[in-house]
Amino acid sequence: MNADPSSIPTPVLIALGVILLLHIALVVHCLILLARTPADRLVTGRKWLWAIIVVGVNLIGSVLFLALARRPSATEEQMPDLEPADAERVVRGLYGGDRG
């Protein structure tokens, strides 16, 4: 039962190619996001486990990563209150010396 690829209509081949490219883009996006996410913000704390899930479980693995793997970052309520001098020190540390 060997199907001849030349018997598949061209619009179907184009649609399959587009779906394949979208799937590859989603996996690459998830892997880049995984690399940029600190391990302490992951549900399991193990990046290698999520990399295997994203690559090995195809579309479902990518959707699971996007939906379940990451904990939310700190919100404004969870951020410590800074005095103006402390805030200025943080800004100088992030952006360099004198600003003005």
KOLMAR-823700 format. One record per residue (C-alpha): residue in one letter; x, y, z; residue number from 1. Coordinates in nm, 2 decimals. Layout:
BEGIN
<rec "A", <X, Y, Z>, NUM>
...
// end
This chain:
BEGIN
<rec "M", <0.00, 0.00, 0.00>, 1>
<rec "N", <0.26, 0.25, -0.11>, 2>
<rec "A", <0.11, 0.59, -0.20>, 3>
<rec "D", <0.27, 0.77, -0.48>, 4>
<rec "P", <0.35, 1.13, -0.36>, 5>
<rec "S", <0.29, 1.27, -0.71>, 6>
<rec "S", <-0.08, 1.16, -0.68>, 7>
<rec "I", <-0.14, 1.40, -0.39>, 8>
<rec "P", <-0.30, 1.72, -0.50>, 9>
<rec "T", <-0.08, 2.04, -0.50>, 10>
<rec "P", <-0.31, 2.24, -0.26>, 11>
<rec "V", <-0.28, 1.95, -0.01>, 12>
<rec "L", <0.10, 1.95, -0.03>, 13>
<rec "I", <0.11, 2.32, 0.02>, 14>
<rec "A", <-0.12, 2.30, 0.32>, 15>
<rec "L", <0.09, 2.02, 0.47>, 16>
<rec "G", <0.41, 2.23, 0.41>, 17>
<rec "V", <0.25, 2.53, 0.59>, 18>
<rec "I", <0.14, 2.32, 0.88>, 19>
<rec "L", <0.49, 2.17, 0.91>, 20>
<rec "L", <0.65, 2.52, 0.90>, 21>
<rec "L", <0.41, 2.65, 1.17>, 22>
<rec "H", <0.48, 2.34, 1.39>, 23>
<rec "I", <0.86, 2.39, 1.36>, 24>
<rec "A", <0.82, 2.76, 1.44>, 25>
<rec "L", <0.62, 2.68, 1.75>, 26>
<rec "V", <0.88, 2.42, 1.87>, 27>
<rec "V", <1.17, 2.67, 1.81>, 28>
<rec "H", <0.97, 2.94, 1.99>, 29>
<rec "C", <0.91, 2.72, 2.29>, 30>
<rec "L", <1.28, 2.61, 2.31>, 31>
<rec "I", <1.40, 2.97, 2.29>, 32>
<rec "L", <1.15, 3.07, 2.56>, 33>
<rec "L", <1.26, 2.77, 2.77>, 34>
<rec "A", <1.62, 2.88, 2.74>, 35>
<rec "R", <1.54, 3.23, 2.85>, 36>
<rec "T", <1.32, 3.12, 3.15>, 37>
<rec "P", <1.51, 3.08, 3.48>, 38>
<rec "A", <1.48, 2.73, 3.62>, 39>
<rec "D", <1.32, 2.85, 3.94>, 40>
<rec "R", <1.02, 2.98, 3.74>, 41>
<rec "L", <0.96, 2.64, 3.59>, 42>
<rec "V", <0.70, 2.41, 3.75>, 43>
<rec "T", <0.94, 2.11, 3.77>, 44>
<rec "G", <1.26, 2.32, 3.79>, 45>
<rec "R", <1.42, 2.10, 3.52>, 46>
<rec "K", <1.48, 2.25, 3.18>, 47>
<rec "W", <1.59, 1.92, 3.02>, 48>
<rec "L", <1.26, 1.76, 3.11>, 49>
<rec "W", <1.06, 2.03, 2.93>, 50>
<rec "A", <1.29, 2.03, 2.63>, 51>
<rec "I", <1.22, 1.65, 2.59>, 52>
<rec "I", <0.85, 1.72, 2.63>, 53>
<rec "V", <0.85, 2.00, 2.37>, 54>
<rec "V", <1.05, 1.81, 2.12>, 55>
<rec "G", <0.92, 1.46, 2.18>, 56>
<rec "V", <0.55, 1.51, 2.22>, 57>
<rec "N", <0.51, 1.73, 1.92>, 58>
<rec "L", <0.23, 1.98, 1.92>, 59>
<rec "I", <0.08, 1.87, 2.26>, 60>
<rec "G", <0.42, 1.91, 2.42>, 61>
<rec "S", <0.46, 2.27, 2.30>, 62>
<rec "V", <0.11, 2.36, 2.41>, 63>
<rec "L", <0.17, 2.20, 2.75>, 64>
<rec "F", <0.49, 2.40, 2.79>, 65>
<rec "L", <0.31, 2.73, 2.70>, 66>
<rec "A", <0.01, 2.66, 2.93>, 67>
<rec "L", <0.16, 2.48, 3.23>, 68>
<rec "A", <0.54, 2.49, 3.26>, 69>
<rec "R", <0.60, 2.85, 3.37>, 70>
<rec "R", <0.51, 3.01, 3.70>, 71>
<rec "P", <0.40, 3.38, 3.67>, 72>
<rec "S", <0.67, 3.64, 3.75>, 73>
<rec "A", <0.65, 3.86, 4.05>, 74>
<rec "T", <0.36, 4.12, 4.03>, 75>
<rec "E", <0.37, 4.47, 4.16>, 76>
<rec "E", <0.22, 4.36, 4.49>, 77>
<rec "Q", <0.50, 4.11, 4.54>, 78>
<rec "M", <0.77, 4.36, 4.46>, 79>
<rec "P", <0.94, 4.53, 4.76>, 80>
<rec "D", <0.89, 4.90, 4.82>, 81>
<rec "L", <1.20, 5.10, 4.74>, 82>
<rec "E", <1.30, 5.44, 4.87>, 83>
<rec "P", <1.38, 5.69, 4.60>, 84>
<rec "A", <1.75, 5.66, 4.67>, 85>
<rec "D", <1.74, 5.28, 4.64>, 86>
<rec "A", <1.54, 5.31, 4.31>, 87>
<rec "E", <1.80, 5.55, 4.18>, 88>
<rec "R", <2.08, 5.31, 4.27>, 89>
<rec "V", <1.90, 5.03, 4.09>, 90>
<rec "V", <1.86, 5.24, 3.78>, 91>
<rec "R", <2.22, 5.34, 3.78>, 92>
<rec "G", <2.32, 4.98, 3.82>, 93>
<rec "L", <2.10, 4.87, 3.53>, 94>
<rec "Y", <2.17, 5.16, 3.29>, 95>
<rec "G", <2.52, 5.28, 3.39>, 96>
<rec "G", <2.66, 5.59, 3.56>, 97>
<rec "D", <2.52, 5.94, 3.54>, 98>
<rec "R", <2.20, 5.99, 3.35>, 99>
<rec "G", <2.11, 6.35, 3.29>, 100>
// end
